[in-house]
Amino acid sequence: MRRRSPTNTPPDLMEKGSAKNQHFRLCFLACLSAFFWTSLLYFHFIILGGRTVDDSAKLGPASFSADAASTLVINSPPFLGGSGLANDAPLHDPPATSSSNFSKTEVQMEDPPFPDNSRTNEANDPPISKALESEKPSFTFMRALQTVENKSDPCGGRYIYVHDLPPRFNEDMLKDCKKLSLWTNMCKFTSNAGMGPPLENAEGVFSNTGWYATNQFAVDVIFNNRMKQYDCITQDSSLAAAIFVPFYAGFDIARYLWGYNISIRDAASLDLVDWLMKRPEWNIMGGKDHFLVAGRITWDFRRLTENEGDWGNKLLFLPAARNMSMLVVESSPWNANDFGIPYPTYFHPAKDSDVFLWQDRMRKLERKWLFSFAGAPRPSNPKSIRGQIIDQCKKTESCKLLECDFGESKCHSPSNIMQMFQSSLFCLQPQGDSYTRRSAFDSMLAGCIPVFFHPGSAYTQYTWHLPKDFTKYSVFIPEDDIRKRNVTIEARLKEITLEQVKKMREEVINLIPRLIYADPRSKLETLRDAFDVAVQAVIDKVTRLRKNIIQGRTEYDNFIEENSWKYDLLEEGQREAGAHEWDPFFSKPKEGEGDNGGSSAEAAKNSWKNEQRAQS
C-alpha cells in the first residue's frame, strides 16, 4: 500500500521545485570545486613559492633538491683576504652534525679568477635571514651562513669541513720522510706532530717547556695537526664556513725540486686537483671556499713554463688551484690566490700560562745591544744590502753580529740566535734570498723590535697577523737609504726616544701569541695562536665572498691582480688601488725576469742552496 504525500502539492509545482533544487545543487558543486582549486593554487604558488630563507635556517640535516638548484655564475673575483678578523669567540665542542645531500649546483668559473676583496663593515650588516629575505636565488652555502644566527650554537659561522684525502697526499710522505729533503733528515723534524725534537735548555735561554728544534718549512704538518684540535670540525659540509684540504704541498715539492722533470714535479698537484673537482663539496663554489697550507715560499709553486730547466711546480697556476686559497710562508705581491702566514718559531706552548710567563720574562730582560744582525752577505746578488749592513754593524759597539757564512755554526744554534735577540732592542731583518725570513718571527718572539728594509718582508705579507700600522711594532728604513748611504742604521735608531722604544717593544710582546703555533697535540684556552688567526681570516674571507655573491656586489672597482699587494693596505671604504709610495718596490718584472722565471725563481733556488749550506 503506497504512502500518501503529506502535502497536496500539485504535480506541475512539484516538477518546478525539483528543477530549482537541482539547479541550486549544481551551482553549489561548481562553487565548491572553484574554491578547492583556488585554495590548491594559492597554497602551491603563494605558500610554497613565496617561502623565505628563514624556513631553511634549522640546523638539522638538509636535503637540497637538484630540480630547485640554481646555476651560480661567479664573475666577481675572490678575496685578497683582509685583516678584519671577527671578535674572539670562546671555543666549544660543536653540536652533533650529520652528512647532507648536495644539490647539483653548477658553478661556472671565468678565467682568470680574481679576488673579490670584500671589506664590508659586517658589524653593521643586518641578520643574514633579514638581508636575504627578498633574494630569489637560493644557494647551497646559505645554510652555512645561517648558522651564525643560531645563538645556542658556539660554532655558528665557524665550522670547518676537512677533506679525507687519500694518504698519498699527506701521511705517506711522512712515512717516507727521508726523501723529503736532499740535505736534511726531515724525519726528526716531522716528529712530535711537526715540532721536531725537544730543545735542551742548558743555558737557560728558553723556558722549561714548549721549546723544539722546529724546521722552518714544517708548517704543513704542524697546521694539519693543529686542525685536528679545532673545536668546530663538522662532517656536514653544508654547514662549513670553509673547507680545508690537508695536502702537504710543501713536502710534496721538496721531494722533487732537484733532479726531477716537470712531469714528476707536477704529478701530485694535478692528481689532487682532479680528486677535488670530482667531489660534491667542490661544486658548491668551484673551490673558492677551499684552502690548503704549504710551508714553503710561493715561488716553489709558480713555474710559468713547461721548460724542464724552470724552477718548481705549477700548483698555484693551475686553473682550479687559482680558486683556492693557499697559505704560504711567503706570498706573491702580484697574485691573489696565496696568503702569507708566519714561519714557525721554536716555541710551541701547550697552555696559556706558558705564553704569559714568557711574555713577562721578555718584558723584564736587560738589553745591552742597540741592534743586532744574524745573517750572511750575498756577494752574488748586487742588489743585496746585506754587505753594507754587516759593515755598519762591525763599525759600532752598539751592534751585535752573528755572521752565518760557511763554517759558522753559531747561526744554526737556536740558543745562540735567541740569546742575541733577547739582548737587543732592535733586530735587523733585510731581505734574504727572497722577501721574507724566519728570523723576523724569532726576533719578535724574543721581544726584539724588527727593522725592515723592504715592505715585502712583512708589511704586505702577514696582513692577517701583524697590525696595518707597521710603525707600532717596527722600524722601516728603505733599502736605497742604505745603498746610497743616506743614513746610518745606528743614527736612525738613536732618533727613537726611550718612551717610543718601550711602547714598540710592548706592542711586539703583545703580538707573540698570534705569531706562534701552539703545540699541535693540545690547544690554548683564551689565546689565539697563528693557526687560529689564519683559520678565522679564511672564514671571514669566504663569508664575505658568499655575501657578495648573494647580493651581487663586489668591493673594488677595476681590480688589477698585479696590484694584489695594495688591496690589504687600503683604508675603510676605498674601492680602488691607485698610486702608492711603495710602487717602486713592487714593479712587475718584465718578460724573462722576476716572476717569469728570473729573480723570484732564483730566490727560491738560492733558499735551497742556503738550506744545503746550513747542513754542511
C-alpha positions as CSV (number, residue, x, y, z in Angstrom):
1,M,0.0,0.0,0.0
2,R,1.6,3.3,-1.1
3,R,2.1,6.0,1.5
4,R,0.4,9.3,0.6
5,S,2.3,12.5,0.3
6,P,2.0,14.7,3.4
7,T,1.2,17.7,1.2
8,N,-1.2,18.2,-1.5
9,T,1.3,19.9,-3.9
10,P,0.1,20.0,-7.5
11,P,2.2,17.9,-9.9
12,D,3.3,20.9,-12.0
13,L,4.6,22.8,-9.0
14,M,6.5,19.7,-7.8
15,E,8.3,19.5,-11.1
16,K,9.2,23.2,-11.0
17,G,10.5,22.9,-7.4
18,S,12.6,19.8,-8.3
19,A,14.2,21.6,-11.2
20,K,15.0,24.6,-9.0
21,N,16.6,22.4,-6.3
22,Q,18.7,20.6,-9.0
23,H,20.0,23.9,-10.3
24,F,20.9,25.0,-6.8
25,R,22.9,21.9,-6.2
26,L,24.8,22.3,-9.5
27,C,25.7,25.9,-8.6
28,F,26.9,24.8,-5.1
29,L,29.1,22.0,-6.5
30,A,30.6,24.4,-9.0
31,C,31.4,26.9,-6.3
32,L,32.9,24.2,-4.1
33,S,35.1,23.0,-6.9
34,A,36.2,26.5,-7.7
35,F,37.1,27.1,-4.0
36,F,39.1,23.8,-3.9
37,W,41.2,24.6,-6.9
38,T,41.7,28.2,-5.9
39,S,42.9,27.0,-2.5
40,L,45.2,24.5,-4.0
41,L,46.8,27.0,-6.4
42,Y,47.1,29.6,-3.6
43,F,48.9,27.0,-1.4
44,H,51.3,26.0,-4.2
45,F,52.2,29.4,-5.6
46,I,51.9,31.7,-2.6
47,I,52.8,29.5,0.4
48,L,55.4,27.2,-1.2
49,G,56.6,29.5,-3.9
50,G,57.0,32.5,-1.6
51,R,58.8,30.8,1.1
52,T,61.7,32.7,2.6
53,V,65.2,31.5,3.5
54,D,64.2,31.6,7.2
55,D,62.3,28.3,6.6
56,S,65.6,26.5,6.0
57,A,67.6,28.0,8.8
58,K,67.3,25.0,11.0
59,L,70.5,23.1,11.7
60,G,69.1,19.6,11.1
61,P,70.2,17.6,8.1
62,A,69.0,19.3,4.9
63,S,68.3,17.8,1.5
64,F,68.7,20.1,-1.4
65,S,66.6,19.3,-4.4
66,A,68.5,19.0,-7.6
67,D,65.5,20.4,-9.5
68,A,65.5,23.5,-7.5
69,A,69.2,24.1,-7.7
70,S,70.2,27.3,-9.3
71,T,73.1,28.0,-11.5
72,L,75.8,30.0,-9.9
73,V,77.9,32.1,-12.3
74,I,80.8,33.7,-10.4
75,N,82.2,36.7,-12.3
76,S,83.5,38.6,-9.3
77,P,87.0,37.8,-8.0
78,P,87.7,36.0,-4.7
79,F,89.3,38.0,-1.8
80,L,92.8,39.1,-1.1
81,G,91.8,38.5,2.4
82,G,91.6,41.4,4.9
83,S,92.8,41.7,8.3
84,G,89.4,42.5,9.8
85,L,89.1,39.4,11.9
86,A,86.0,38.6,13.9
87,N,85.9,39.2,17.6
88,D,87.5,36.5,19.7
89,A,84.9,33.8,20.4
90,P,85.2,31.0,23.0
91,L,86.0,27.6,21.6
92,H,83.5,24.9,22.4
93,D,82.7,21.5,21.1
94,P,80.2,21.7,18.2
95,P,76.8,20.0,18.4
96,A,76.4,16.7,16.6
97,T,76.1,17.0,12.8
98,S,75.3,14.7,10.0
99,S,76.0,14.5,6.3
100,S,73.7,16.2,4.0
101,N,72.8,15.7,0.4
102,F,74.2,18.1,-2.2
103,S,72.3,19.9,-4.9
104,K,73.8,19.8,-8.3
105,T,74.5,23.5,-8.2
106,E,76.5,24.3,-11.3
107,V,79.4,26.7,-10.7
108,Q,80.9,28.3,-13.8
109,M,84.3,30.0,-13.3
110,E,85.7,32.6,-15.6
111,D,89.5,32.8,-16.1
112,P,91.3,34.4,-14.5
113,P,89.5,34.2,-11.1
114,F,90.5,37.5,-9.5
115,P,89.9,38.3,-5.8
116,D,86.6,39.8,-4.6
117,N,88.4,41.6,-1.8
118,S,85.3,42.4,0.1
119,R,85.8,44.7,3.1
120,T,82.3,45.4,4.1
121,N,81.5,46.5,7.7
122,E,80.0,43.3,8.8
123,A,79.1,44.7,12.2
124,N,76.5,46.9,10.6
125,D,75.1,44.2,8.3
126,P,71.6,43.1,9.1
127,P,71.0,39.5,10.1
128,I,71.5,37.2,7.2
129,S,67.9,35.9,7.1
130,K,66.6,39.5,7.1
131,A,69.1,40.7,4.4
132,L,68.3,37.8,2.1
133,E,64.5,37.6,2.5
134,S,63.9,39.4,-0.8
135,E,66.5,37.5,-2.7
136,K,65.2,34.9,-5.2
137,P,68.3,32.7,-5.7
138,S,68.8,30.0,-3.0
139,F,72.5,29.0,-2.9
140,T,73.6,25.8,-1.2
141,F,76.0,27.7,1.1
142,M,73.0,29.6,2.5
143,R,72.7,27.1,5.3
144,A,76.3,27.7,6.4
145,L,75.7,31.4,6.5
146,Q,72.6,31.0,8.6
147,T,74.5,29.1,11.4
148,V,75.7,32.5,12.6
149,E,72.2,33.4,13.7
150,N,71.8,30.3,15.9
151,K,72.9,31.9,19.3
152,S,72.8,28.5,21.0
153,D,75.5,27.2,18.7
154,P,79.0,28.2,19.8
155,C,80.4,27.1,16.4
156,G,77.9,29.1,14.4
157,G,79.7,30.6,11.4
158,R,83.0,28.8,12.4
159,Y,82.6,25.2,11.1
160,I,85.4,23.7,9.1
161,Y,85.0,20.7,6.9
162,V,88.2,18.7,6.3
163,H,88.6,16.6,3.2
164,D,89.5,13.0,3.9
165,L,92.3,12.8,1.3
166,P,93.9,9.6,0.2
167,P,97.1,9.1,2.3
168,R,99.4,9.6,-0.8
169,F,98.7,13.3,-0.3
170,N,99.9,13.5,3.2
171,E,100.6,10.6,5.6
172,D,102.5,8.5,3.0
173,M,105.0,11.4,2.7
174,L,105.8,11.3,6.4
175,K,106.3,7.5,6.2
176,D,108.9,8.2,3.5
177,C,110.3,11.2,5.3
178,K,114.0,10.5,4.4
179,K,113.1,11.6,0.9
180,L,111.6,15.0,1.8
181,S,115.0,16.8,1.5
182,L,118.3,16.1,-0.1
183,W,120.3,17.6,2.7
184,T,118.2,17.5,5.8
185,N,116.9,14.5,7.7
186,M,113.3,15.6,7.9
187,C,112.3,12.5,9.9
188,K,113.4,14.1,13.1
189,F,111.7,17.4,12.2
190,T,108.4,15.7,11.4
191,S,108.4,14.1,14.9
192,N,106.3,15.4,17.7
193,A,103.4,16.4,15.4
194,G,105.8,18.5,13.2
195,M,107.6,20.4,16.0
196,G,110.8,18.3,15.9
197,P,112.9,17.1,18.8
198,P,112.8,19.0,22.1
199,L,115.4,21.6,22.7
200,E,117.7,21.4,25.7
201,N,117.9,24.4,27.9
202,A,121.3,24.2,29.4
203,E,122.0,27.9,29.1
204,G,118.6,29.0,30.4
205,V,117.7,30.8,27.2
206,F,114.3,29.1,26.8
207,S,111.6,28.4,29.3
208,N,111.3,24.9,30.7
209,T,108.6,23.5,28.4
210,G,107.3,24.1,24.9
211,W,110.6,24.5,23.0
212,Y,111.5,22.4,20.0
213,A,114.1,22.3,17.2
214,T,111.4,23.2,14.6
215,N,112.3,23.3,10.9
216,Q,111.3,26.5,9.2
217,F,109.4,24.5,6.5
218,A,107.4,22.3,8.8
219,V,104.1,24.3,8.7
220,D,102.4,21.7,6.5
221,V,102.3,19.0,9.2
222,I,102.0,21.5,12.2
223,F,98.9,23.1,10.7
224,N,97.3,19.8,9.8
225,N,97.8,18.5,13.3
226,R,96.5,21.8,14.8
227,M,93.4,21.4,12.7
228,K,92.7,18.1,14.4
229,Q,92.3,20.0,17.7
230,Y,90.0,22.6,16.1
231,D,86.7,22.8,18.1
232,C,84.3,23.2,15.2
233,I,85.1,20.4,12.8
234,T,82.0,19.2,11.1
235,Q,81.2,16.1,9.0
236,D,78.4,18.1,7.3
237,S,80.0,20.3,4.7
238,S,76.8,22.2,4.1
239,L,77.4,23.8,7.5
240,A,81.1,24.7,6.7
241,A,82.3,28.2,6.7
242,A,85.4,26.9,4.8
243,I,86.8,23.6,3.6
244,F,90.4,22.5,4.5
245,V,92.5,20.4,2.1
246,P,95.2,18.6,4.2
247,F,97.6,18.3,1.3
248,Y,101.3,18.5,2.2
249,A,102.1,20.8,-0.7
250,G,105.4,21.9,0.7
251,F,106.7,18.4,1.5
252,D,105.5,17.2,-1.9
253,I,107.6,19.7,-3.9
254,A,110.5,19.4,-1.6
255,R,111.0,15.8,-2.8
256,Y,111.4,16.7,-6.4
257,L,112.9,20.2,-6.8
258,W,116.3,18.9,-7.6
259,G,117.0,16.4,-10.4
260,Y,113.4,15.6,-11.4
261,N,111.5,16.5,-14.6
262,I,108.4,18.7,-14.6
263,S,106.0,15.8,-15.0
264,I,107.1,14.3,-11.7
265,R,107.1,17.8,-10.0
266,D,103.5,18.4,-11.2
267,A,102.1,14.9,-10.7
268,A,100.7,15.2,-7.1
269,S,99.3,18.7,-7.7
270,L,97.4,17.5,-10.9
271,D,96.2,14.4,-9.1
272,L,94.9,16.5,-6.1
273,V,93.0,18.9,-8.3
274,D,91.5,16.0,-10.3
275,W,90.4,14.4,-7.0
276,L,88.9,17.6,-5.6
277,M,86.9,18.5,-8.7
278,K,85.1,15.2,-8.5
279,R,83.9,15.9,-5.0
280,P,80.4,17.4,-4.5
281,E,81.8,19.9,-2.0
282,W,83.9,21.4,-4.8
283,N,80.8,22.1,-6.9
284,I,79.3,24.4,-4.3
285,M,81.7,27.3,-5.1
286,G,84.1,25.9,-7.6
287,G,86.7,25.6,-4.8
288,K,86.5,29.2,-3.7
289,D,85.7,28.1,-0.2
290,H,88.7,25.7,-0.1
291,F,92.1,26.4,1.4
292,L,95.4,24.5,1.9
293,V,98.7,25.1,3.5
294,A,102.3,24.9,2.1
295,G,105.2,25.6,4.4
296,R,107.4,27.0,1.7
297,I,107.7,30.3,-0.2
298,T,105.2,30.8,-3.1
299,W,107.9,30.7,-5.8
300,D,108.3,27.0,-5.4
301,F,104.8,26.6,-6.7
302,R,104.8,29.2,-9.6
303,R,106.5,27.7,-12.6
304,L,105.1,29.5,-15.6
305,T,106.5,27.5,-18.5
306,E,106.9,23.8,-19.4
307,N,110.7,24.2,-19.8
308,E,112.5,21.5,-17.8
309,G,115.1,23.9,-16.5
310,D,112.5,26.2,-14.9
311,W,112.1,26.1,-11.1
312,G,109.3,24.5,-9.1
313,N,105.9,23.1,-10.0
314,K,102.8,24.9,-11.3
315,L,100.4,24.2,-8.5
316,L,99.4,27.9,-8.0
317,F,98.9,28.5,-11.7
318,L,96.5,25.6,-12.2
319,P,93.0,27.0,-13.0
320,A,91.3,25.1,-10.2
321,A,94.0,26.0,-7.7
322,R,93.7,29.6,-8.5
323,N,90.2,29.5,-7.0
324,M,91.5,28.0,-3.7
325,S,93.4,30.0,-1.0
326,M,96.9,28.7,-0.4
327,L,98.6,29.7,2.9
328,V,102.4,30.0,2.4
329,V,105.2,31.5,4.5
330,E,105.8,34.0,1.7
331,S,103.2,35.1,-0.8
332,S,103.5,36.8,-4.2
333,P,102.8,40.5,-4.4
334,W,101.4,40.1,-7.9
335,N,99.0,37.2,-7.4
336,A,95.8,36.9,-5.5
337,N,95.5,33.2,-4.5
338,D,98.2,33.0,-1.8
339,F,98.4,34.5,1.7
340,G,101.3,34.8,4.0
341,I,101.3,33.1,7.4
342,P,104.2,33.2,9.9
343,Y,107.2,30.9,9.7
344,P,107.2,28.5,12.7
345,T,109.4,29.5,15.6
346,Y,111.0,27.2,18.2
347,F,108.2,27.9,20.8
348,H,105.1,25.8,20.9
349,P,103.3,26.3,24.2
350,A,100.7,23.8,25.4
351,K,98.8,26.2,27.6
352,D,98.1,29.9,28.1
353,S,100.2,30.2,31.2
354,D,103.3,29.2,29.2
355,V,102.8,32.2,26.9
356,F,102.1,34.6,29.8
357,L,105.2,33.6,31.6
358,W,107.4,34.0,28.5
359,Q,105.9,37.5,27.8
360,D,106.6,38.6,31.3
361,R,110.2,37.4,31.0
362,M,110.7,39.3,27.7
363,R,109.5,42.5,29.3
364,K,112.0,42.3,32.2
365,L,115.1,41.5,30.2
366,E,118.0,43.9,30.1
367,R,119.0,44.6,26.5
368,K,122.6,45.8,26.2
369,W,122.7,46.0,22.4
370,L,121.1,48.8,20.4
371,F,120.7,46.5,17.4
372,S,121.9,43.1,16.1
373,F,122.0,41.1,12.9
374,A,122.3,37.4,12.2
375,G,123.0,36.5,8.6
376,A,125.4,36.1,5.7
377,P,126.3,38.5,2.9
378,R,125.0,37.9,-0.6
379,P,128.0,38.8,-2.8
380,S,126.4,37.1,-5.9
381,N,123.4,39.5,-5.6
382,P,124.4,43.1,-6.5
383,K,121.0,44.4,-5.2
384,S,121.5,42.9,-1.7
385,I,122.2,45.4,1.1
386,R,123.5,42.7,3.5
387,G,127.1,43.6,2.9
388,Q,126.5,47.3,3.9
389,I,124.5,46.2,6.9
390,I,127.3,43.9,8.1
391,D,129.9,46.7,7.5
392,Q,127.8,49.2,9.6
393,C,127.4,46.7,12.4
394,K,131.1,46.0,12.5
395,K,131.9,49.7,12.8
396,T,130.0,50.3,16.0
397,E,130.0,48.9,19.5
398,S,126.2,49.3,19.6
399,C,125.7,46.3,17.3
400,K,125.9,42.5,17.9
401,L,126.7,40.5,14.8
402,L,126.4,36.8,14.1
403,E,127.9,36.0,10.7
404,C,126.3,33.0,9.2
405,D,128.7,32.1,6.3
406,F,130.3,28.8,5.6
407,G,131.8,27.1,8.6
408,E,129.9,29.3,11.1
409,S,127.8,27.1,13.3
410,K,126.6,29.7,15.8
411,C,123.8,30.9,13.5
412,H,122.4,27.4,13.3
413,S,122.1,27.1,17.1
414,P,118.6,28.2,18.3
415,S,120.1,29.0,21.7
416,N,122.7,31.4,20.2
417,I,120.1,33.1,18.0
418,M,117.5,33.6,20.7
419,Q,120.1,34.8,23.2
420,M,121.3,37.5,20.8
421,F,117.7,38.6,20.1
422,Q,116.8,38.7,23.8
423,S,119.7,41.1,24.5
424,S,118.9,43.5,21.6
425,L,116.5,46.4,21.4
426,F,116.3,46.3,17.6
427,C,116.9,43.3,15.2
428,L,117.7,43.9,11.6
429,Q,115.7,42.0,9.1
430,P,116.8,42.7,5.5
431,Q,115.7,40.5,2.6
432,G,117.4,37.1,2.4
433,D,117.2,35.1,-0.8
434,S,113.5,36.2,-1.0
435,Y,111.5,38.9,0.7
436,T,110.9,37.1,4.0
437,R,112.9,35.5,6.8
438,R,112.1,33.2,9.6
439,S,114.4,35.3,11.7
440,A,111.8,38.1,11.8
441,F,109.5,35.9,13.9
442,D,112.3,34.5,16.1
443,S,113.3,38.1,16.9
444,M,109.7,39.2,17.8
445,L,109.3,36.1,19.9
446,A,112.3,37.4,21.9
447,G,110.7,40.9,22.3
448,C,113.1,42.5,19.8
449,I,111.7,45.3,17.6
450,P,112.3,44.3,14.0
451,V,113.8,46.7,11.5
452,F,112.7,46.1,7.9
453,F,114.2,47.5,4.7
454,H,111.6,46.2,2.2
455,P,107.8,46.3,2.7
456,G,107.6,42.8,1.2
457,S,109.5,41.4,4.2
458,A,106.4,41.8,6.4
459,Y,104.0,44.7,5.8
460,T,102.4,43.3,2.6
461,Q,102.9,39.6,3.6
462,Y,101.4,38.9,7.0
463,T,98.4,41.2,6.9
464,W,96.3,38.7,8.9
465,H,98.8,38.5,11.8
466,L,100.5,41.9,12.0
467,P,99.0,45.4,12.5
468,K,98.4,47.5,9.4
469,D,100.1,50.4,11.1
470,F,103.6,49.0,11.0
471,T,105.1,51.9,12.9
472,K,103.6,50.5,16.1
473,Y,105.8,47.5,16.2
474,S,108.7,48.0,13.7
475,V,111.1,50.4,12.1
476,F,111.2,50.9,8.3
477,I,114.4,52.0,6.6
478,P,114.2,51.9,2.8
479,E,116.9,49.9,1.1
480,D,118.0,52.8,-1.0
481,D,118.9,54.8,2.1
482,I,121.4,52.0,3.0
483,R,122.7,51.6,-0.6
484,K,123.2,55.3,-1.1
485,R,124.5,55.8,2.4
486,N,121.9,58.5,3.1
487,V,121.6,57.4,6.7
488,T,123.4,55.1,9.1
489,I,121.3,52.5,10.9
490,E,122.7,53.5,14.3
491,A,121.8,57.1,13.8
492,R,118.3,56.3,12.6
493,L,117.6,54.1,15.6
494,K,119.1,56.6,18.1
495,E,116.5,59.1,16.9
496,I,113.8,56.9,18.6
497,T,113.1,58.0,22.1
498,L,113.2,55.6,25.0
499,E,109.5,56.1,25.6
500,Q,108.8,55.1,21.9
501,V,111.1,52.1,22.2
502,K,109.2,51.0,25.3
503,K,105.8,51.2,23.5
504,M,107.0,49.4,20.4
505,R,108.6,46.6,22.5
506,E,105.3,46.2,24.4
507,E,103.4,46.0,21.1
508,V,105.8,43.3,19.8
509,I,105.5,41.3,23.1
510,N,101.7,41.5,22.9
511,L,101.8,40.2,19.3
512,I,103.7,37.0,20.4
513,P,100.6,34.7,20.8
514,R,99.3,35.3,17.3
515,L,102.8,34.7,15.8
516,I,103.5,31.3,17.3
517,Y,101.9,27.9,16.6
518,A,100.7,26.2,19.8
519,D,101.6,22.6,20.5
520,P,99.5,20.7,17.9
521,R,98.7,18.0,20.4
522,S,96.8,20.5,22.6
523,K,95.1,23.8,22.3
524,L,95.3,27.2,24.1
525,E,92.3,28.2,26.2
526,T,91.9,32.0,25.8
527,L,94.7,33.0,23.4
528,R,94.6,32.7,19.7
529,D,97.8,31.5,18.0
530,A,98.9,31.9,14.4
531,F,96.7,28.9,13.4
532,D,93.6,30.4,15.0
533,V,94.2,33.8,13.4
534,A,94.7,32.2,9.9
535,V,91.6,30.0,10.1
536,Q,89.4,32.9,11.2
537,A,90.8,35.0,8.4
538,V,90.0,32.3,5.8
539,I,86.5,32.0,7.3
540,D,86.0,35.8,7.1
541,K,87.2,35.8,3.5
542,V,84.8,33.1,2.4
543,T,81.9,34.6,4.3
544,R,82.4,38.0,2.7
545,L,82.6,36.3,-0.7
546,R,79.4,34.4,-0.2
547,K,77.5,37.6,0.9
548,N,78.8,39.4,-2.1
549,I,77.6,36.7,-4.4
550,I,74.2,36.7,-2.9
551,Q,73.9,40.5,-3.0
552,G,75.5,40.8,-6.5
553,R,78.2,43.2,-5.4
554,T,82.0,43.5,-5.5
555,E,84.2,45.5,-3.2
556,Y,86.7,47.0,-5.6
557,D,86.5,48.9,-8.8
558,N,88.7,47.8,-11.7
559,F,90.6,45.1,-9.7
560,I,94.1,44.5,-11.1
561,E,95.7,41.3,-9.9
562,E,99.2,42.6,-10.5
563,N,98.5,45.2,-7.7
564,S,97.3,42.5,-5.3
565,W,99.7,43.7,-2.6
566,K,97.9,47.0,-2.4
567,Y,94.4,46.0,-1.6
568,D,95.0,45.0,2.1
569,L,96.6,48.4,2.6
570,L,93.5,50.4,1.6
571,E,91.6,52.3,4.1
572,E,88.0,51.6,5.0
573,G,85.6,52.4,2.1
574,Q,88.3,52.8,-0.5
575,R,87.3,51.0,-3.7
576,E,90.4,51.3,-6.0
577,A,94.1,50.9,-5.5
578,G,95.9,53.9,-7.0
579,A,99.5,55.0,-6.8
580,H,101.3,54.0,-3.7
581,E,104.7,55.1,-2.2
582,W,105.8,51.5,-2.3
583,D,105.2,51.1,-6.0
584,P,109.0,51.1,-6.8
585,F,109.5,48.1,-4.5
586,F,106.9,46.0,-6.4
587,S,107.5,46.9,-10.1
588,K,106.2,43.9,-12.0
589,P,109.2,42.1,-13.7
590,K,109.4,42.2,-17.4
591,E,109.2,39.1,-19.6
592,G,112.1,36.8,-18.7
593,E,112.7,38.4,-15.4
594,G,111.4,38.1,-11.8
595,D,108.2,36.2,-11.6
596,N,108.7,34.9,-15.1
597,G,111.5,32.5,-14.2
598,G,114.2,35.1,-13.2
599,S,114.8,36.7,-9.8
600,S,111.8,35.1,-8.0
601,A,112.6,31.6,-9.1
602,E,116.3,32.2,-8.5
603,A,115.4,33.4,-5.0
604,A,113.6,30.1,-4.3
605,K,116.6,28.1,-5.7
606,N,119.0,30.1,-3.5
607,S,117.0,29.5,-0.4
608,W,117.5,25.8,-1.1
609,K,121.2,26.3,-1.6
610,N,121.4,28.1,1.8
611,E,119.5,25.2,3.3
612,Q,122.2,22.9,1.9
613,R,124.9,25.2,3.3
614,A,123.2,25.1,6.8
615,Q,123.6,21.4,6.9
616,S,127.2,21.3,5.7
